[in-house]
Amino acid sequence: GKQSKSMITKLSMDYRAAVCECLMQLQAKQQKQQDMSDDDDNNDNSSNSDNLELLTLSFAISHLAEIFLLPSLSASSNFRGGLTAAAATTTNNSRLDDGPSGSLTADTIRYLRLHHSRSHALLDSPEVEALLSSDQPEYYKSSNSAIPGPFEYPYWNLILQLVKSGQLDNAWTVLTHHSACRHAEEAAMTGRPLTPEGEGFAVLRAILLSAPLPGGRGDDYCVDDAGLDDFLEEDILEREEKEARLNNGFNNNNDDEEEEENVPPENINEQYVDGVPRNGYLLWEDRPRHADRLRKLRYLRDLRKCGQPSDESEYSSPTVLPEVYQPNSAMSIFHTWQDVIKREASFPSSGSSGGFGLGGGQGGALEALFRRFPPLQQILSVLVGKVPPNIANDPSLTWSETLLMELLYSRPDISPDDISARANAIMSRKGDGRKHALDEIILSIMSGSAGQVVETMFSLCGGSSGAALPATVTSLLCNLLIDAGCISSEEASSSSVNIQTELLILAAEAILSSFSVQEQSNVGVRAAVRLLLPHAPPKRVEGEVVYEPRISATIAEAISHRLPDTDAEARDLLHLCEEAIRLGSVRIADACESIAFSRASFHRSKGHLHREVYWLLRGMEILSNELPTQFQRKFGFACRRHFDALCENSANDLISKLASTTYAINGESKLEEEAFVSVLQAARNVLEAVVQDEDMASLLKGHMEANLLKYVVDIALADALGDTTKMASDIVRCLEERCLPGEEYGGVVSTLANPKMYAKLLHISVAILHKEESLFNGTMESTKCAFSVHGMHILMARLTQVLSWEGITTSSSAVPKTPTKERKEYFHAMRLTLCKGLMRAFASAQTNSSSEKDGKGGVVEQSLDDEVELMLSPCI
C-alpha cells in the first residue's frame, strides 16, 4: 500500500541518521590518519578529505530537501489557522505549499546553524579555549585571531557569533567567564549586595536563558540542529522512563553508562521572565506537546544519572503546549520576550509592553553594563531585530548569518514561500552580487524544485562518481521525492527513461564495485539486493501489471555472480528474495537456484552428501513450489539434473557393487566388501536426506530417479536379511516398463532402471534363481520361486534387449558388436537359468493357487492364466 505522508518523512530521517553516522566515522578516521600521518600519506588524506566534503554536501542537500519538499511529521493533523481541508487532500502536502506562517522557521534555522554557521567550529577551537581560560577574557587578544567580527576584542566577536546563530545558552556560558560576571557571582555566593553590574548580569542571564527562539536557544534540551535526536531517542527515552517507574525512579543500567558529574541539572521549568515560559521555544515546532514530552524525559534521565530519583508527577510544565504548531501562540510569547529586552535595555519600544517584567523592575537594568561594555549593547540590539550598522556592514558577515538573524529576531513568523525570496535578496547584496553555484541550488530547493535535488545529488554530490554511498543516497532521496509526489519517475510522457530505475541500478552497481574492491563482496551483494528488491516485483497500477525487468535482471546478475562462502550467507540471500519470488519474479528465482546449486557443488567437493542433497532440493523447491502456479517449473533445471544424476549414479554404484561383491563369480568378493558397505551407506545418506525433507518428499513421490534409488537400497538391505522375495519384487519394479506420469514426461514409456543397469540386475536375479535351482529336489509340488510369472516375463524381456545390444541376437544397431565366446556362454547360461526359473514360477503359482482354493476358498489376486496372458501380451 501507499506510505502515509509522515512515514515518508520518517524514512528520510532514517536515511539522514545513517549518513550522519557515516560522517562521524569518516571524520574520526580522518582525524586518526592526520594524527598518524607523515609526508608519504598526503595523497590518502586528500582523498579522504574529498570523500568527507562530498558526504557533508549530500547530508546538507538531503536535510534541506526534507524541510522544504517533504510533508511534516504532523501531516495527518489539521493546522488551525494554517492548513485547510482542501490543502490536506492535495497530492503533495509539502510544508512549503500548505504550511502556515512561521511553520518552517525553526527547521530552516537549524539547517543554517548546522551547515552554514561558524559558531560550532569556533567553540572547539584552541583559540577559544585559551581565551576562556584567561583571567580577563574580555581583553584577550591574539596576533592572528580566527574569530571574525567587527569588534576589537575576540571575546565580543565570539559572543556576537553565538547570538547571530541563536545559541544564547552558549553565549551566556561565554559571558560567565567575563571577569565582572565572576566577581558578581562571588558577591552573590557570599551574601553581599549586588552591584548595578551584578544586577545587569542577572537580568541578562534571565533574558538569554528564557529566549523563545525558533529552533531553540542551544541548551541540552532543545531539538538538535540535525533534527534527529527526538526521532531516534524517543523509544529509548520512553523505555528508560517506564523502567524507572518500576524501580522507584532509578534505572538498573546506570552502572553501564558513563557517569557524569554528580551535579543535578537546574530546574528547566523555573521561570526567569514573567509571561515567558522556559519551554516557549517549543511553540515553533511542528508538534510542540510531543517535543515537550521528550524534553521532560531527557531532564528526568539527567536527574537519574546524578543519583536523584525521577518522579514524573513532580514535573510541572509551566504551560500546556498545543498539540500542533499555532503561529499566534508562538508570536505572542516571542513579542513578550522582546518587549522585556527593550524595557530593561532602554531600547525604544515598538508597542505596548503589557506590564511584563523581570521581578518588578521599571527598566534600565542593563544600562550599567552598557556603559562599561559598549559592545554588549550593540550585541543585545540584535535580539530585538535591530542590527547596528557596524555589524550589518561587517565584511566577514555571510548571507547565512544575515538570514539567521532575520529569521531569529526580525521575522520568525515568515511565510514558508517567502524564505527563498529573502535568501535571494540577501545573497544578492553580499559580495559583488553574483551567486555561487551552490547558492543557486539552495535557492532552487527552497523554492520547491525537487528536480534540482536529484540533479545536484547526481552531479555535484558524487551520485555519478561510482562511489557507493553518494550513489545510494541519491537513489534513496529520489525514491522519497517520487513517493511524496514531488517529481515523476519519468522525464516526460513521451520518454522511456525511468529516472528512478536508472539511479537504482547505478547505485547497485556502485555498491557491488566498491565492496568488491574492499574484498567484501558478500556485504556488497546483500546491500545491493536489499536496495533493489522493493522495486523488483510486478506491481498492479490502475488495473495493469507494471513490471520493471531491468531491476530484476540486475538482482539476478548480482546473485548469480556471487558464490556464497557459507550456508548461512546463501540462506540469507534466499530469504531476502522470497517475497519477490512469490510475486512472480522468475529471473530472481533462476538466480536463487544458482545459489543453491553453488552450495551443493561445494558440499559435493567436500564429500558431504547430506548437505549436497539438501541444497539441490532447495534449488528444486524454489522453481517448483515458491513461484506462482503459472510460472512454476517442476523441479527446476540445474539442480534437478544434478539431483537426478546423483540418485541414478548412487543406485548404479550400489547395484554394481552388489553384483560384483555378493554375487561375484570369482573369489575376489571379500576384497570389495568394505567398498560395498561404503557405497551402501552413501546411497542411504542420499535417500535419508530426501525423506527427511518434508517440503520436497511429497513432491518426489513420482520422481523416477528417487524411486529407483529407494528400490535399489531396499534390494541391498533385503539381500543382507536374506529376503529373496523382497529382492525379486524390487528388481521387477526397477525393470518393468511403465507410462511415466506428468506433463514433463509427455507419456514416455520407460523403466526406472537405466539401461546400463539391466545386465547387473539380471545378474543378481539369475544368482537368486541359481540358488533356488540348487535347492530344487525335482518335485514340482514343493518348488518355490521368488519371482512370479509376471516377474520372469519382465526379466526375459530385459534379457532380450541386452542380448540384442551385446550382438548375440539380431541387432538393429548400425555398428554390430561381436561378443566374445565367454560373453556368449555367460548369457546362454543366464537364459537357461531364466527358463528354468520360469518353469518353477509356473509350478509355484499353480501350487499356491491350489492351496488357496483348498483352504479358505479365497481367490488369488492374480491367477496363473492372468500371468501367462501378461507374458504373451505386449510388455507395457
C-alpha positions in Angstrom: 0.0 0.0 0.0 0.9 3.7 -0.2 3.0 5.1 2.6 1.5 7.8 4.6 3.0 11.2 4.1 4.5 11.3 7.6 6.1 7.9 7.0 8.0 9.3 4.0 9.5 12.0 6.2 10.4 9.4 8.9 12.1 7.3 6.3 14.1 10.4 5.2 15.2 11.0 8.8 16.3 7.3 8.9 18.4 7.9 5.9 19.9 11.1 7.2 20.7 9.4 10.5 22.7 6.7 8.6 24.5 9.4 6.6 25.3 11.3 9.8 26.7 8.2 11.4 28.9 7.7 8.3 30.0 11.3 8.5 31.1 10.9 12.2 33.0 7.7 11.4 34.7 9.3 8.4 35.7 12.3 10.5 37.1 10.1 13.2 39.0 8.1 10.6 40.4 11.3 9.0 41.4 12.7 12.4 43.2 9.5 13.3 45.1 9.5 10.0 46.1 13.1 10.5 47.4 12.3 13.9 49.5 9.4 12.5 50.3 10.8 9.1 53.6 11.7 7.6 54.7 13.2 4.3 54.2 9.9 2.4 50.5 9.7 3.3 49.4 13.1 2.0 47.5 11.6 -1.0 45.4 9.3 1.2 44.5 12.2 3.4 43.5 14.3 0.4 41.3 11.5 -0.9 39.6 11.1 2.5 39.0 14.9 2.7 37.3 14.8 -0.7 35.0 12.0 0.4 34.2 13.9 3.6 33.3 17.0 1.6 31.0 15.1 -0.8 29.3 13.3 2.1 28.8 16.6 4.0 27.3 18.2 1.0 25.0 15.2 0.5 23.9 15.4 4.1 23.1 19.2 3.7 21.1 18.8 0.5 19.1 15.9 1.9 18.4 17.9 5.0 17.2 20.9 3.0 15.0 18.8 0.8 13.4 17.2 3.8 12.5 20.6 5.2 11.1 22.2 2.0 9.9 19.3 -0.1 8.6 16.5 2.2 5.5 16.6 4.3 5.5 17.4 8.0 5.5 14.7 10.7 2.2 16.2 11.7 0.8 15.9 8.2 -2.2 13.9 9.4 -3.3 16.8 11.7 -5.1 19.9 10.6 -3.3 23.2 11.4 -5.7 25.7 12.9 -5.1 28.9 11.1 -2.8 27.3 8.6 -3.7 24.0 6.9 -7.1 23.9 5.2 -9.2 20.9 4.4 -8.6 21.4 0.7 -4.9 21.6 1.1 -4.9 18.4 3.1 -6.2 16.5 0.2 -3.6 17.6 -2.4 -1.2 15.2 -3.9 1.9 16.6 -2.4 1.3 18.2 1.1 4.7 19.6 1.4 5.3 22.1 4.2 6.3 24.7 1.6 2.9 24.5 -0.1 0.4 24.5 2.7 2.3 25.4 5.9 1.2 28.4 8.0 3.4 31.4 8.5 6.4 30.5 10.7 6.0 26.7 10.3 9.3 26.3 8.5 11.3 28.9 10.5 12.6 26.5 13.2 13.8 23.8 10.8 15.4 26.4 8.5 17.3 27.9 11.4 18.5 24.5 12.4 19.6 23.8 8.9 21.5 27.1 8.6 23.2 26.6 12.0 24.3 23.0 11.2 25.5 23.5 7.7 26.4 27.2 7.3 27.2 28.6 10.7 30.7 29.0 12.0 29.8 29.1 15.7 30.1 25.3 16.3 33.7 25.2 14.9 34.7 28.3 16.9 33.7 26.8 20.3 36.0 23.8 19.7 39.0 25.9 18.5 42.2 26.2 20.6 41.9 30.0 20.5 38.6 30.0 22.2 39.9 27.5 24.8 42.8 29.9 25.5 40.5 32.9 25.6 38.1 31.4 28.1 40.9 30.2 30.4 42.4 33.6 30.7 41.8 35.9 33.8 40.2 38.6 31.7 38.9 37.1 28.5 37.2 40.3 27.6 40.7 41.9 27.0 42.3 38.8 25.4 44.0 39.3 22.1 45.9 37.1 19.7 48.2 38.1 16.9 46.1 36.3 14.3 42.6 35.8 15.6 40.3 33.3 13.7 37.2 34.7 15.3 35.6 37.1 12.8 33.6 40.2 13.8 33.6 44.0 13.9 34.9 44.4 17.5 38.4 44.9 18.6 38.5 42.1 21.1 37.8 38.4 20.0 35.7 37.9 23.2 32.9 40.1 22.0 33.2 38.8 18.5 32.7 35.3 19.9 29.5 36.3 21.7 28.2 38.0 18.6 28.8 34.9 16.6 26.8 32.9 19.1 24.0 35.5 19.2 23.8 35.6 15.4 23.1 31.9 15.3 20.7 31.9 18.2 22.9 29.9 20.6 22.0 32.1 23.5 22.7 29.3 26.1 26.3 29.1 24.9 26.5 32.9 24.7 25.6 33.1 28.4 28.3 30.4 29.2 30.9 32.6 27.5 29.6 35.6 29.4 30.1 33.8 32.7 33.9 33.8 32.0 33.8 37.6 32.0 35.8 38.9 35.0 33.0 41.3 36.1 30.5 38.4 35.9 32.7 36.2 38.0 33.1 38.9 40.6 29.3 39.4 40.7 28.8 35.7 41.2 31.3 35.6 44.0 29.5 38.5 45.7 26.1 36.7 45.4 27.6 33.5 46.9 29.0 35.4 49.9 25.7 37.2 50.6 27.0 40.7 49.6 24.5 43.0 47.8 24.8 43.0 44.1 26.3 46.0 42.3 24.5 47.5 39.4 26.7 45.5 37.1 25.8 42.3 39.0 22.1 43.1 38.7 22.7 43.7 35.0 24.3 40.2 34.6 21.4 38.6 36.5 18.9 40.3 34.1 21.0 39.3 31.1 21.0 35.7 32.3 17.2 35.7 32.6 16.8 37.1 29.1 19.2 34.8 27.4 18.1 31.6 29.2 14.4 32.3 28.5 14.6 33.1 24.8 11.6 31.6 23.0 13.6 31.4 19.7 12.5 29.2 16.8 14.9 26.3 16.6 15.8 26.6 20.3 18.5 28.5 22.1 21.2 25.8 22.1 20.7 24.2 25.6 20.9 20.5 26.2 17.1 20.0 26.0 16.4 21.8 22.7 15.8 19.9 19.5 19.3 19.3 18.0 20.3 21.1 14.8 20.1 17.9 12.7 16.6 17.4 13.9 17.3 13.7 14.6 17.7 13.2 18.3 13.9 13.3 19.1 13.2 10.9 16.3 16.0 8.5 17.2 15.8 8.6 21.0 12.0 8.7 21.6 11.7 4.9 22.1 14.8 4.8 24.3 13.6 7.6 26.5 10.1 6.1 26.9 11.6 2.7 27.7 14.0 4.2 30.3 11.2 6.1 31.9 9.0 3.1 32.1 11.8 1.1 33.7 12.4 3.9 36.2 8.8 3.9 37.3 9.1 0.2 38.0 12.3 0.8 40.0 11.3 3.7 42.3 12.7 6.4 39.9 16.0 4.7 39.0 17.4 2.7 36.1 19.1 -0.6 36.5 21.7 0.1 33.9 23.2 3.2 35.4 26.4 1.4 36.0 26.8 0.6 32.3 26.7 4.3 31.3 29.5 6.8 31.7 28.9 8.6 35.0 28.6 12.4 34.7 29.5 14.9 37.4 27.2 14.4 40.4 25.7 17.9 40.0 22.0 17.7 39.4 20.7 19.9 36.5 18.8 23.1 37.3 15.1 23.1 37.2 14.4 23.5 33.5 10.9 24.9 34.2 12.0 27.6 36.6 10.6 30.8 35.1 13.0 33.7 34.8 10.8 36.2 32.8 7.2 36.9 33.6 5.0 35.6 30.8 7.8 33.8 29.0 7.9 30.0 29.9 11.3 28.3 29.6 10.0 25.9 27.1 8.5 28.7 24.9 10.9 27.9 22.0 9.0 24.6 21.5 5.9 26.6 20.3 7.7 26.9 17.0 7.9 23.1 16.5 5.5 21.0 14.3 4.4 19.1 17.4 5.0 21.3 20.5 3.5 18.9 23.0 5.4 15.9 21.7 8.6 17.9 21.8 7.9 19.0 25.4 7.3 15.4 26.4 10.8 14.4 25.1 12.4 17.4 26.8 10.9 16.3 30.1 12.1 12.7 29.6 15.7 14.0 29.0 15.6 16.1 32.1 14.3 13.1 34.2 17.1 10.9 32.8 19.7 13.5 33.7 18.3 13.5 37.3 18.7 9.7 37.5 22.3 10.0 36.2 23.1 12.3 39.1 21.7 9.8 41.6 18.4 11.5 42.1 15.1 9.6 41.6 12.9 10.9 38.8 9.3 11.4 39.5 7.3 12.4 36.5 4.3 13.5 38.7 6.5 16.2 40.3 7.5 17.6 36.9 5.2 20.6 36.3 5.3 22.2 32.8 5.0 26.0 33.0 2.3 25.9 30.3 0.4 23.3 28.4 1.7 23.4 24.9 -0.7 22.9 21.9 -0.7 19.6 20.0 0.3 21.2 16.7 2.0 24.4 15.7 0.0 27.6 16.5 1.6 30.7 15.0 -0.4 33.2 17.2 0.7 31.5 20.4 4.4 31.4 19.3 4.4 35.1 18.3 2.7 36.2 21.5 5.4 34.7 23.7 8.1 36.0 21.3 6.9 39.6 21.4 6.6 39.5 25.2 10.2 38.4 25.5 11.4 41.1 23.1 9.4 43.8 24.9 11.2 42.8 28.2 14.6 43.3 26.5 13.6 46.7 25.1 12.5 47.8 28.6 15.4 46.5 30.5 17.9 47.7 27.9 16.1 51.1 27.4 15.7 50.3 23.7 12.9 52.2 22.0 9.7 50.1 22.3 7.7 49.2 19.2 4.4 49.0 21.1 2.9 48.2 24.4 4.9 46.1 26.8 1.8 44.8 28.6 3.3 45.2 32.1 5.7 42.3 32.0 8.9 42.5 33.9 11.8 40.6 35.5 10.7 40.8 39.1 9.0 44.2 39.0 11.9 46.4 37.8 11.0 49.6 36.0 13.6 49.4 33.3 17.3 50.3 32.6 18.8 47.3 34.5 21.3 46.8 31.7 22.5 50.4 31.4 25.4 49.9 33.8 26.7 47.0 31.7 26.3 49.1 28.5 28.2 52.0 29.9 31.2 49.8 30.8 31.0 47.4 27.9 29.7 49.2 24.8 29.9 46.1 22.5 27.3 44.4 24.7 24.7 47.0 23.9 25.2 46.5 20.2 25.0 42.7 20.5 21.8 42.9 22.5 20.2 45.2 20.0 20.4 42.2 17.6 18.0 40.4 19.9 15.2 42.9 19.2 15.8 42.8 15.5 17.8 46.0 15.3 21.2 45.2 13.7 23.7 48.1 14.2 25.5 49.3 11.0 28.9 48.1 12.1 27.6 44.6 12.5 25.4 44.6 9.3 28.3 46.0 7.2 31.0 43.7 8.6 32.8 42.2 5.6 33.0 38.9 7.4 29.2 38.6 7.7 27.9 35.9 5.5 24.5 35.6 3.8 23.5 32.7 6.1 24.3 34.7 9.2 22.2 37.6 7.9 19.3 35.3 7.1 19.7 33.6 10.5 19.4 37.0 12.4 16.4 37.9 10.3 14.6 34.6 11.0 15.5 34.5 14.7 14.8 38.1 15.7 13.0 40.1 13.0 10.7 37.7 11.1 10.2 34.4 12.9 6.7 34.2 11.5 7.8 34.5 7.9 5.7 32.6 5.4 7.4 29.4 4.1 7.4 30.5 0.5 9.0 33.9 1.4 12.1 32.3 2.8 13.7 31.7 -0.6 12.9 35.3 -1.6 14.6 36.7 1.5 17.6 34.4 1.0 17.8 35.5 -2.6 17.7 39.2 -1.7 20.4 38.7 1.0 22.6 36.7 -1.3 22.3 39.4 -4.0 23.5 42.1 -1.5 26.6 40.2 -0.4 29.9 40.5 -2.3 29.7 41.5 -5.9 26.1 40.4 -6.2 26.9 37.2 -8.1 25.8 33.9 -6.5 27.8 30.8 -6.4 26.5 27.6 -7.9 25.7 26.1 -4.5 23.8 29.2 -3.6 21.6 28.9 -6.7 21.0 25.2 -5.8 19.9 26.2 -2.2 17.6 28.8 -3.6 16.1 26.4 -6.1 15.4 23.8 -3.4 13.9 26.4 -1.0 11.6 27.4 -3.9 10.3 23.8 -4.1 12.4 22.4 -7.0 12.6 18.7 -6.4 14.3 18.1 -9.7 17.2 20.3 -8.6 17.8 18.0 -5.6 18.2 14.9 -7.8 20.4 16.8 -10.3 22.6 18.2 -7.6 23.0 14.9 -5.8 23.9 13.2 -9.1 26.3 15.8 -10.5 27.7 17.7 -7.6 27.5 15.3 -4.6 29.1 12.3 -6.2 26.0 10.4 -7.3 27.6 9.7 -10.7 31.1 9.1 -9.3 30.7 5.4 -8.8 31.2 5.7 -5.1 28.7 3.5 -3.2 27.4 5.9 -0.5 26.7 9.1 -2.6 25.1 7.0 -5.4 22.9 5.2 -2.8 21.9 8.4 -1.0 21.0 10.0 -4.4 18.8 7.0 -5.3 17.1 6.8 -2.0 16.3 10.5 -1.9 14.9 10.3 -5.5 12.6 7.5 -4.3 11.4 9.6 -1.4 10.6 12.6 -3.7 8.7 10.3 -6.1 6.8 8.7 -3.3 5.9 12.1 -1.9 4.6 13.2 -5.4 7.3 15.9 -5.8 8.6 14.5 -9.1 7.6 11.9 -11.6 9.8 8.8 -12.2 9.7 9.5 -16.0 11.1 12.7 -17.5 8.1 13.2 -19.8 5.1 11.2 -21.1 7.0 10.5 -24.4 10.2 9.5 -22.6 11.1 5.8 -21.9 13.8 6.8 -19.4 12.8 6.0 -15.9 14.9 8.2 -13.5 14.1 6.0 -10.5 15.2 2.8 -12.2 18.4 4.4 -13.7 19.5 5.7 -10.3 18.7 2.5 -8.5 20.8 0.5 -11.0 23.7 2.9 -10.8 23.6 2.7 -7.0 23.5 -1.1 -7.1 26.5 -1.2 -9.5 28.4 1.2 -7.3 27.7 -0.8 -4.2 28.9 -4.0 -5.9 32.0 -2.4 -7.3 33.0 -0.6 -4.1 32.7 -3.6 -1.8 34.3 -5.9 -4.4 37.4 -3.7 -4.3 37.4 -3.9 -0.5 37.1 -7.8 -0.8 33.7 -7.7 0.9 31.6 -8.9 -2.0 29.2 -10.7 0.3 28.3 -7.4 2.0 28.0 -5.7 -1.4 25.7 -8.2 -2.9 23.4 -8.2 0.1 23.3 -4.4 0.2 22.6 -4.1 -3.5 19.9 -6.7 -3.3 18.2 -5.0 -0.4 18.3 -1.7 -2.2 16.7 -3.1 -5.4 14.2 -5.7 -4.0 11.4 -3.3 -3.1 11.3 -2.3 -6.8 11.7 -5.7 -8.3 8.3 -7.5 -8.0 5.5 -6.7 -10.5 3.0 -4.1 -9.3 -0.6 -3.5 -10.2 -1.3 0.1 -11.2 -4.8 1.1 -12.3 -5.6 -2.4 -13.2 -2.5 -3.1 -15.2 0.6 -5.0 -14.1 3.7 -2.8 -14.2 6.9 -4.8 -14.3 10.4 -3.4 -14.4 12.6 -6.2 -15.9 15.9 -4.3 -15.5 15.6 -4.2 -11.7 15.0 -8.0 -11.6 17.8 -8.6 -14.1 20.3 -6.6 -12.0 19.3 -8.5 -8.9 19.6 -11.8 -10.8 23.0 -10.9 -12.2 24.4 -9.8 -8.8 23.2 -13.0 -7.1 24.3 -15.3 -10.0 27.9 -13.8 -9.9 28.2 -14.4 -6.2 29.3 -17.8 -4.8 28.4 -17.7 -1.1 31.1 -18.7 1.3 28.8 -20.2 3.8 25.4 -21.9 4.1 24.3 -19.0 6.3 25.1 -16.4 3.6 23.2 -18.5 1.0 20.2 -18.9 3.2 20.2 -15.1 3.9 20.2 -14.3 0.2 17.4 -16.8 -0.4 15.4 -15.4 2.4 15.8 -11.8 1.1 14.3 -12.9 -2.3 11.4 -15.0 -1.0 8.8 -12.3 -1.4 9.9 -11.3 -4.9 9.8 -15.0 -6.0 6.3 -15.5 -4.5 5.1 -12.5 -6.5 6.4 -14.0 -9.8 10.0 -12.8 -10.4 11.2 -15.7 -12.5 14.7 -14.3 -13.2 15.3 -13.9 -9.5 14.1 -17.4 -8.9 16.6 -18.7 -11.5 19.4 -16.8 -9.8 18.4 -18.2 -6.4 18.6 -21.7 -7.9 22.1 -21.0 -8.9 23.0 -20.0 -5.3 21.6 -23.3 -4.1 23.5 -25.2 -6.8 26.8 -23.4 -5.9 26.4 -24.6 -2.3 25.5 -28.1 -3.4 28.7 -28.2 -5.6 30.8 -27.0 -2.7 29.5 -29.8 -0.4 30.0 -32.3 -3.2 33.6 -31.3 -3.4 33.9 -31.9 0.4 32.1 -35.2 0.3 29.1 -34.0 2.3 26.4 -36.0 0.6 23.6 -35.0 3.0 24.3 -31.2 2.6 24.6 -31.6 -1.1 21.2 -33.2 -1.4 19.7 -30.5 0.9 20.9 -27.7 -1.3 19.9 -29.4 -4.5 16.4 -29.9 -3.1 16.3 -26.2 -2.1 17.0 -25.2 -5.7 14.3 -27.5 -6.9 11.9 -26.2 -4.4 12.4 -22.6 -5.5 11.2 -23.2 -9.0 8.7 -25.9 -8.4 7.0 -24.7 -5.2 7.6 -21.0 -4.4 6.8 -19.4 -7.7 3.1 -18.7 -8.6 1.4 -21.6 -10.2 1.5 -20.2 -13.7 5.3 -19.7 -13.5 6.3 -22.9 -11.8 8.8 -25.2 -13.4 8.6 -28.7 -11.9 11.9 -29.4 -10.1 13.8 -26.6 -12.0 16.8 -27.1 -14.2 20.4 -27.4 -13.0 19.6 -28.6 -9.5 17.2 -31.2 -10.9 19.7 -32.5 -13.4 22.4 -33.0 -10.8 19.9 -34.4 -8.3 18.7 -36.9 -11.0 22.3 -37.8 -11.7 23.2 -38.2 -8.1 20.3 -40.6 -7.4 21.0 -42.6 -10.6 24.7 -42.8 -10.0 24.2 -43.8 -6.4 21.8 -46.5 -7.5 24.1 -47.7 -10.3 27.2 -47.8 -7.9 25.3 -49.8 -5.3 23.9 -52.3 -7.8 27.4 -52.7 -9.4 29.0 -53.3 -6.0 26.2 -55.7 -5.0 26.6 -57.6 -8.3 30.4 -57.8 -8.1 30.7 -58.4 -4.3 27.8 -60.6 -3.1 27.1 -62.3 -6.3 30.5 -62.5 -7.9 31.6 -65.5 -9.9 35.2 -65.2 -8.9 36.7 -65.4 -5.4 37.5 -61.7 -5.0 34.2 -60.7 -3.5 35.5 -60.4 0.1 38.1 -57.8 -1.0 35.3 -55.5 -2.1 33.1 -55.9 0.9 34.3 -52.7 2.6 33.7 -50.8 -0.6 30.2 -52.2 -0.9 29.4 -51.1 2.7 30.7 -47.6 1.9 28.6 -47.3 -1.3 25.5 -48.6 0.6 26.0 -46.0 3.3 26.4 -43.2 0.8 23.2 -44.3 -1.0 21.3 -44.5 2.3 22.5 -41.0 3.2 21.1 -39.6 -0.1 17.8 -41.4 0.4 17.5 -40.2 4.1 18.2 -36.6 3.1 15.3 -36.8 0.6 12.9 -38.5 3.0 13.7 -36.0 5.9 13.0 -33.0 3.7 9.3 -32.6 4.5 8.7 -29.8 1.9 10.0 -31.9 -1.1 9.4 -35.5 -0.1 5.7 -35.4 -1.1 6.6 -33.8 -4.5 9.2 -36.5 -5.2 6.7 -39.4 -4.9 6.6 -39.9 -8.6 10.2 -39.0 -9.3 11.9 -41.7 -11.3 15.5 -41.4 -10.0 14.5 -41.0 -6.4 12.2 -44.1 -6.6 15.0 -46.0 -8.4 17.4 -45.2 -5.5 14.7 -46.3 -3.0 14.2 -49.7 -4.6 17.9 -50.3 -5.1 18.6 -49.6 -1.4 15.8 -51.9 -0.5 17.3 -54.6 -2.7 20.7 -54.3 -0.9 19.0 -54.3 2.6 16.8 -57.3 1.7 19.9 -59.1 0.5 21.5 -58.5 3.9 18.5 -60.0 5.5 18.3 -62.9 3.1 14.8 -61.9 1.9 14.9 -63.0 -1.8 11.2 -62.5 -2.3 11.6 -58.8 -1.4 14.7 -58.5 -3.6 12.8 -60.1 -6.6 9.8 -57.8 -6.1 12.0 -54.6 -6.1 14.1 -55.9 -9.1 10.9 -56.3 -11.1 9.8 -52.8 -10.2 13.1 -51.4 -11.4 12.9 -53.3 -14.7 9.3 -53.2 -15.7 8.1 -50.7 -18.2 5.6 -48.0 -17.3 4.0 -45.0 -18.8 5.6 -42.1 -16.9 3.0 -39.7 -15.3 3.1 -35.9 -15.6 3.3 -33.4 -18.4 7.1 -33.2 -18.1 7.4 -36.8 -19.4 4.9 -36.4 -22.1 3.6 -40.0 -21.9 7.0 -41.6 -22.3 7.3 -45.4 -21.7 10.4 -46.3 -19.7 11.8 -48.3 -16.8 13.1 -46.9 -13.5 16.4 -48.5 -14.1 18.8 -47.1 -16.6 19.6 -49.5 -19.5 23.2 -49.7 -18.2 21.8 -51.3 -15.1 19.9 -54.1 -16.9 22.7 -56.5 -17.1 23.7 -56.1 -13.4 20.1 -56.5 -12.2 19.7 -59.6 -14.4 22.9 -60.9 -12.9 21.6 -60.6 -9.4 18.2 -62.1 -10.5 20.0 -65.1 -12.1 22.0 -65.6 -8.9 18.8 -65.8 -6.9 17.3 -68.2 -9.3 20.5 -70.3 -9.4 20.5 -70.6 -5.7 16.8 -71.8 -5.8 17.7 -74.2 -8.5 20.5 -75.8 -6.4 17.8 -76.4 -3.7 15.3 -77.9 -6.1 14.7 -81.6 -5.4 12.9 -82.3 -8.6 9.4 -82.3 -7.1 7.2 -79.7 -8.6 4.7 -79.7 -5.8 7.2 -78.3 -3.3 9.1 -76.0 -5.6 9.4 -72.3 -4.7 10.3 -69.3 -6.9 11.0 -65.7 -5.6 9.8 -64.3 -8.9 6.2 -64.5 -10.2 5.4 -65.4 -13.8 5.0 -61.7 -14.5 8.4 -61.1 -12.9 10.0 -63.7 -15.1 8.3 -62.2 -18.1 9.9 -58.8 -17.2 13.4 -60.4 -16.7 13.2 -62.3 -20.0 12.1 -59.1 -21.9 15.0 -57.2 -20.5 17.4 -60.1 -21.3 16.2 -60.0 -24.9 17.1 -56.3 -25.1 20.5 -57.0 -23.5 21.2 -59.9 -26.0 20.4 -57.5 -28.8 22.8 -54.8 -27.5 25.5 -57.3 -26.9 25.2 -58.6 -30.5 24.3 -62.1 -29.5 21.0 -61.9 -31.3 19.9 -59.9 -34.3 20.7 -56.2 -33.6 19.3 -53.1 -35.2 22.5 -51.2 -34.3 24.2 -49.5 -37.2 27.5 -50.9 -35.8 27.1 -54.5 -35.0 29.0 -55.8 -32.0 31.0 -59.1 -31.9 30.7 -60.7 -28.5 33.5 -62.9 -27.1 33.0 -66.6 -26.5 32.9 -66.1 -22.8 30.1 -63.5 -23.1 28.1 -65.8 -25.3 28.5 -68.6 -22.8 27.6 -66.3 -19.9 24.4 -65.1 -21.4 23.5 -68.6 -22.7 23.7 -69.8 -19.1 21.7 -66.8 -17.9 18.9 -67.6 -20.4 18.9 -71.2 -19.4 18.6 -70.3 -15.7 15.7 -67.9 -16.5 13.9 -70.6 -18.4 14.2 -73.0 -15.5 13.1 -70.2 -13.2 10.0 -69.7 -15.4 9.2 -73.3 -15.1 9.4 -73.1 -11.3 7.4 -69.9 -11.4 4.6 -71.8 -13.2 4.7 -74.6 -10.8 4.9 -72.4 -7.7 2.0 -70.3 -8.9 -0.1 -73.4 -9.6 0.7 -74.8 -6.2 -0.2 -71.6 -4.4 -3.5 -71.4 -6.4 -4.4 -74.9 -5.4 -3.6 -74.5 -1.8 -5.6 -71.3 -1.5 -8.6 -72.9 -3.1 -8.4 -75.9 -0.8 -8.0 -73.7 2.2 -10.4 -70.9 2.6 -11.9 -70.7 -0.8 -10.4 -67.3 -1.4 -9.4 -66.1 -4.8 -5.8 -65.3 -5.6 -5.2 -61.8 -6.6 -3.5 -62.8 -9.9 -4.2 -66.2 -11.4 -1.7 -68.2 -13.4 -3.8 -67.6 -16.6 -3.6 -63.9 -16.0 0.2 -64.0 -15.6 0.6 -66.1 -18.8 -1.6 -63.6 -20.6 0.6 -60.8 -19.3 3.7 -62.7 -20.5 2.3 -63.1 -24.0 0.9 -59.7 -24.3 2.9 -56.5 -25.2 5.3 -55.6 -22.5 3.6 -52.4 -21.3 
